[in-house]
């Protein structure tokens, strides 16, 4: 009986560790995407191109 409980606990622990690993991988991917986007913005600013945004997106007025 103790072996079944011990095996079940090990199985749950393995599932939790796998989920944590997947979360870390997703977070790392998001960080890489964010870094690439920020680098692109910096390069655009250095080359003299205007930003695509005009003010704060939340404060955008109807321009029609």
C-alpha positions as CSV (number, residue, x, y, z in Angstrom):
1,X,0.0,0.0,0.0
2,X,2.8,2.4,0.8
3,X,4.4,1.8,-2.6
4,X,1.2,2.8,-4.4
5,X,1.0,6.1,-2.3
6,X,4.7,6.7,-2.9
7,X,4.4,6.1,-6.6
8,X,1.4,8.4,-6.9
9,X,3.2,11.1,-5.0
10,X,6.2,10.8,-7.4
11,X,3.8,10.9,-10.4
12,X,2.2,14.1,-9.1
13,X,5.6,15.6,-8.5
14,X,6.7,14.8,-12.0
15,X,3.6,16.4,-13.5
16,X,4.1,19.6,-11.4
17,X,7.7,19.8,-12.4
18,X,6.8,19.4,-16.1
19,X,4.2,22.2,-15.8
20,X,6.7,24.4,-14.2
21,X,9.2,23.7,-16.9
22,X,6.6,24.6,-19.6
23,X,5.8,27.8,-17.8
24,X,9.5,28.8,-17.7
25,X,9.9,28.0,-21.4
26,X,6.8,30.1,-22.3
27,X,8.1,33.0,-20.2
28,X,11.5,32.8,-21.8
29,X,10.0,32.9,-25.2
30,X,7.9,36.0,-24.3
31,X,11.0,37.7,-23.0
32,X,12.9,37.0,-26.2
33,X,10.0,38.4,-28.3
34,X,9.8,41.5,-26.1
35,X,13.6,42.0,-26.4
36,X,13.5,41.6,-30.2
37,X,10.6,44.1,-30.4
38,X,12.4,46.7,-28.2
39,X,15.6,46.3,-30.2
40,X,13.7,46.9,-33.4
41,X,12.2,50.1,-31.9
42,X,15.6,51.3,-30.9
43,X,17.0,50.6,-34.4
44,X,14.1,52.5,-35.9
45,X,14.7,55.5,-33.7
46,X,18.4,55.5,-34.5
47,X,17.8,55.5,-38.2
48,X,15.5,58.5,-37.9
49,X,12.2,56.7,-38.7
50,X,9.2,58.0,-36.8
51,X,7.4,55.7,-34.3
52,X,4.2,54.2,-35.6
53,X,2.3,55.2,-32.5
54,X,1.0,58.7,-31.9
55,X,0.7,59.4,-28.2
56,X,-0.8,56.9,-25.7
57,X,-2.9,54.2,-27.3
58,X,-5.5,54.5,-24.5
59,X,-5.8,58.2,-25.1
60,X,-6.3,58.0,-28.8
61,X,-9.1,60.2,-30.2
62,X,-11.4,59.4,-33.0
63,X,-9.6,60.9,-36.1
64,X,-12.5,60.5,-38.6
